[in-house]
Amino acid sequence: MNNTWNKIIYKLWAPVYDLVFNSTLFLQARKTVFKNAPIPPGSRILFVGVGTGADLQLLTQEDSTVTAIDISPDMLQQAKKKYGDSQLITFMEMDAQHMNFSDESFDIVIANLVVSVVPDPMLCMKEIIRVTRKEGHILIFDKFGPDDKKLSIRKKIIRPFVSILGTDIGRSFAEMVAPHLETVKQQENAPVLFNGMYRKILLQKVK
Ligand SMILES: C[S@@+](CC[C@H](N)C(=O)[O-])C[C@H]1O[C@@H](n2cnc3c(N)ncnc32)[C@H](O)[C@@H]1O
């Protein structure tokens, strides 16, 4: 997976993405993920890989400042169509692996269905943590391989084919967070969808 391919594949996904990932099962899962999310009034929120903005509808804090980045202009365009009039959302075309923000710029960083998509999830995670303020939170909803056992043969076989469609079904969250265990505390790691393949993860930056 690389950024050029992601731009191509998400150009194709853009017009139909919401039909799959913003309806029924996924919409319900998103609501679960946002339930009790630590987003007090006035928060500076960053959405990483915001896509078509499916999560933006779940924000209830009207006085928050929202920045939303994505590498795909076509996905961003869909989000802008829905939320472009809002003065409180700034959309930016940006690579989540090299963010153009100062350290500790945000109170909460929300990265849903994106660390399974970026070419280098380790780099993306490092950036997410860098731009989160101390005591701030990181909210992740994504699919991960199991932490305690190997990927099944079936998943190993279909993994390369699914990655052509723009996502990786075999990444390990434990591996992604391992270099940062002194910097972030895991507050939640809960199954959300498909027998725990999709998980809600809440981290707090402690230093
Ligand atoms: C599966 S979609 C998820 C979109 C949205 N977060 C959601 O929950 O529906 C993955 C998104 O990540 C974006 N993306 C892929 N590589 C990226 C990168 N290097 N930097 C920023 N966004 C990227 C894609 O363009 C796409 O919009």
PDBQT file of the ligand as one rigid body, heavy atoms in Angstrom, charges set to zero:
ROOT
HETATM    1  C1  LIG A 301     -11.266   3.488   5.222  1.00  0.00    +0.000 C 
HETATM    2  S1  LIG A 301     -11.212   5.220   4.998  1.00  0.00    +0.000 S 
HETATM    3  C2  LIG A 301     -11.728   5.821   6.601  1.00  0.00    +0.000 C 
HETATM    4  C3  LIG A 301     -12.342   7.180   6.538  1.00  0.00    +0.000 C 
HETATM    5  C4  LIG A 301     -12.961   7.677   7.835  1.00  0.00    +0.000 C 
HETATM    6  N1  LIG A 301     -11.981   7.862   8.866  1.00  0.00    +0.000 N 
HETATM    7  C5  LIG A 301     -14.036   6.752   8.320  1.00  0.00    +0.000 C 
HETATM    8  O1  LIG A 301     -14.001   6.341   9.489  1.00  0.00    +0.000 OA
HETATM    9  O2  LIG A 301     -14.940   6.458   7.536  1.00  0.00    +0.000 OA
HETATM   10  C6  LIG A 301      -9.481   5.530   5.026  1.00  0.00    +0.000 C 
HETATM   11  C7  LIG A 301      -9.146   6.967   4.739  1.00  0.00    +0.000 C 
HETATM   12  O3  LIG A 301      -7.752   7.157   4.968  1.00  0.00    +0.000 OA
HETATM   13  C8  LIG A 301      -7.263   8.016   3.962  1.00  0.00    +0.000 C 
HETATM   14  N2  LIG A 301      -5.809   7.879   3.863  1.00  0.00    +0.000 N 
HETATM   15  C9  LIG A 301      -5.110   6.879   3.284  1.00  0.00    +0.000 A 
HETATM   16  N3  LIG A 301      -3.787   7.106   3.378  1.00  0.00    +0.000 NA
HETATM   17  C10 LIG A 301      -3.653   8.278   4.043  1.00  0.00    +0.000 A 
HETATM   18  C11 LIG A 301      -2.544   9.050   4.449  1.00  0.00    +0.000 A 
HETATM   19  N4  LIG A 301      -1.292   8.671   4.195  1.00  0.00    +0.000 N 
HETATM   20  N5  LIG A 301      -2.772  10.211   5.108  1.00  0.00    +0.000 NA
HETATM   21  C12 LIG A 301      -4.046  10.630   5.372  1.00  0.00    +0.000 A 
HETATM   22  N6  LIG A 301      -5.135   9.930   4.993  1.00  0.00    +0.000 NA
HETATM   23  C13 LIG A 301      -4.943   8.761   4.338  1.00  0.00    +0.000 A 
HETATM   24  C14 LIG A 301      -8.018   7.594   2.728  1.00  0.00    +0.000 C 
HETATM   25  O4  LIG A 301      -7.974   8.587   1.727  1.00  0.00    +0.000 OA
HETATM   26  C15 LIG A 301      -9.402   7.367   3.298  1.00  0.00    +0.000 C 
HETATM   27  O5  LIG A 301     -10.178   8.532   3.258  1.00  0.00    +0.000 OA
ENDROOT
TORSDOF 0
